[in-house]
Amino acid sequence: MEDNSRKDIRALLKTFGVQADEAIVQHLARNPATRMLKLKISLQDQTDYGSLQPDSVLTLEVRGEINR
């Protein structure tokens, strides 16, 4: 894999991480009675491959809990 691909992946994940952190903190602030969040984070390939479909579908799902 090329270094540019790795750079792009890390940049995308870093952006997601920062935005997700901010969204969760704001959500907790707006919902002070919530003791725990049950979250699901999913990754889904949105690429239009046209007639050249990939061998397998790129999907990833991670579930977790955030305690206050």
Legacy VTK file of the C-alpha trace (Angstrom):
# vtk DataFile Version 3.0
C-alpha trace
ASCII
DATASET POLYDATA
POINTS 68 float
0.000 0.000 0.000
1.297 3.441 -0.889
2.215 6.019 1.740
-0.386 8.396 0.259
-3.139 5.853 0.921
-2.042 5.456 4.543
-1.927 9.235 4.951
-5.441 9.590 3.551
-6.765 6.797 5.806
-5.219 8.328 8.919
-6.487 11.809 8.043
-10.037 10.512 7.532
-9.986 8.544 10.796
-8.511 11.477 12.725
-11.223 13.808 11.405
-13.898 11.287 12.308
-12.443 10.814 15.792
-12.370 14.524 16.551
-15.894 15.106 15.223
-17.275 12.035 17.004
-15.704 13.131 20.297
-17.251 16.596 19.997
-20.665 15.173 19.063
-20.672 12.733 21.998
-19.582 15.379 24.520
-22.297 17.762 23.262
-24.902 14.983 23.363
-23.995 14.144 26.962
-24.178 17.842 27.900
-27.685 18.105 26.391
-28.810 14.940 28.174
-27.486 15.199 31.747
-29.724 12.416 33.106
-28.180 9.862 30.732
-25.898 7.541 32.677
-24.621 5.499 29.737
-24.614 5.712 25.959
-24.728 2.558 23.857
-23.105 3.418 20.552
-22.505 1.737 17.231
-19.880 3.026 14.830
-20.025 1.687 11.306
-17.846 1.949 8.229
-19.415 1.392 4.834
-17.820 1.763 1.420
-19.831 4.253 -0.641
-17.722 3.971 -3.797
-19.511 3.692 -7.145
-17.584 0.856 -8.769
-19.813 0.811 -11.841
-19.719 -2.613 -13.465
-16.411 -3.545 -11.769
-17.701 -4.664 -8.370
-15.088 -5.530 -5.718
-14.477 -9.133 -4.631
-15.854 -8.391 -1.175
-17.855 -5.627 0.491
-16.020 -3.302 2.887
-18.015 -3.028 6.101
-17.010 -2.701 9.729
-19.156 -2.267 12.822
-17.940 -1.538 16.340
-20.247 -1.336 19.349
-19.441 0.073 22.767
-20.666 1.877 25.817
-19.704 5.250 27.231
-20.324 5.741 30.946
-20.836 9.165 32.418
LINES 1 69
68 0 1 2 3 4 5 6 7 8 9 10 11 12 13 14 15 16 17 18 19 20 21 22 23 24 25 26 27 28 29 30 31 32 33 34 35 36 37 38 39 40 41 42 43 44 45 46 47 48 49 50 51 52 53 54 55 56 57 58 59 60 61 62 63 64 65 66 67
